[in-house]
Amino acid sequence: MHNKNQVSSLLVRWYHQNKRDLPWRDTQDPYKIWISEIILQQTRVNQGLDYYNRFVERFPDVITLAEASEDEVLKYWQGLGYYSRARNLHKAAKQIAINHHGKFPDNHNDIISLSGVGAYTAAAICSFAYDLPYAAVDGNVYRVLSRIFGIDTPIDSPAGNKTFQQIAQDILDKNHPGIHNQAIMEFGALQCVPASPNCESCPLKGICISFASNLTNLLPVKTKKIKTRKRYFNYLFIKNKRLTYLQKRTGDDVWKNLYEFPLIEDERLLEANELFLHEDFKKITKDIASEITIKSISQPVKHVLTHQQIFAQFFLIEITELNERINQFEETEITAIDKYPVSRLMDLFIKNHLG
């Protein structure tokens, strides 16, 4: 293996010359570091920055976050996706409030026991906030290590996880683990990028095995292909004068605890006549005495998630009477929909048709 001190010193020197000025790098507050790390999971920095600033302004400490309602936390998260991150943040804040008297824990065991905190996040918080010697291994670090050391063990395999974690720990600067971890992650984000990195300008090219062997664009190796499934959402935007109706998504599914219009999920997007004949539609409308009018059907939209492709359309339905089934939904003024946390799919429809 390369001289581990050489790898670390080259990375840190590059970092000091090239690092981005980001607010969570100007603090050792474990709470703010934690918030930034959760936001930046599956989110690009340029998108996450605004969310981070708004989030810590509204929830400046653990207690404020713990005492907030889940609906409000989800509303501040709206648009970031992967909403389980926000739900776990809220749950972990309550854990800290109860188990640690509102003080963010300062040791690895307590930090990794928090909801939504895995090995990477715990290592990042420990090293950035407390300078504890834990190597943080994210996607960027996997890529950098696989290329420098020429490792073709799949990064999404148990063997790969163990191998790369060990190497990352071996080359970690135990005296300055926070700066080291920041450096290697930033290096992967800006220099050793996934496709067509500029290897000629890389300060590590002299010790990089993949550069010497022309393997850069073949590493890292992944074995698993993400399987996606198609789903078809027929939303009912029911207007009763100035009112409409929402439901909260429950169960272990996408957008859990977010709000949406009443939904009929089927094997395809429905035509108007098919909607009237659908059993779920009949249950919703069975006690409505007045005429039910479909005023319009939106253009179909495609919404892509990590494991799913959702095809959706919105039926604008007008009624003048309520029934027991509809009263089970959340009734709201149409102009007040934006108070509720909703999915990106719902948000786009609201902005395009109700804004």
Secondary structure as UniProt FT lines:
FT   HELIX           4..18
FT   HELIX           23..25
FT   HELIX           30..40
FT   TURN            41..42
FT   HELIX           45..58
FT   HELIX           62..67
FT   HELIX           70..77
FT   TURN            78..79
FT   HELIX           84..99
FT   TURN            101..102
FT   HELIX           108..112
FT   TURN            115..116
FT   HELIX           119..130
FT   HELIX           139..148
FT   TURN            149..150
FT   TURN            155..156
FT   HELIX           158..171
FT   TURN            174..175
FT   HELIX           177..190
FT   HELIX           199..201
FT   TURN            203..207
FT   HELIX           209..212
FT   TURN            213..214
FT   HELIX           216..218
FT   STRAND          229..240
FT   TURN            241..242
FT   STRAND          243..248
FT   TURN            254..257
FT   STRAND          259..260
FT   STRAND          263..266
FT   HELIX           272..277
FT   HELIX           279..285
FT   TURN            286..287
FT   STRAND          293..297
FT   STRAND          301..304
FT   STRAND          308..318
FT   HELIX           324..327
FT   STRAND          330..333
FT   HELIX           334..339
FT   HELIX           344..353
//
